[in-house]
């Protein structure tokens, strides 16, 4: 009985708060990425070589694939 009264009480968290459906959020973000031409590569990053002067980096995966970032 105490549990039911606690669940129905309003709680303030002191900041903006919202709940989202994770499935729908993921679908929305994936759709935006696809529309922007984002490519997904499966792999595990083995090393990152950063180029501070150009704000770029090269990611090297364990299978040898190299991906240059922008």
C-alpha angles and dihedrals in degrees: 000000000000089000092057093051091050093051093051095048117101114245126203118211097186096239141056111293134181138171122225135190103247093207093054092043091052091048091049094049093046090050091052091049092049091050090052093051097251113169123211120215122189115221148093120266112238099179144359122213109194124201104202095186092060099029089235133121140191118225116203118200126211090253090057097257111143122205122190115211128209 
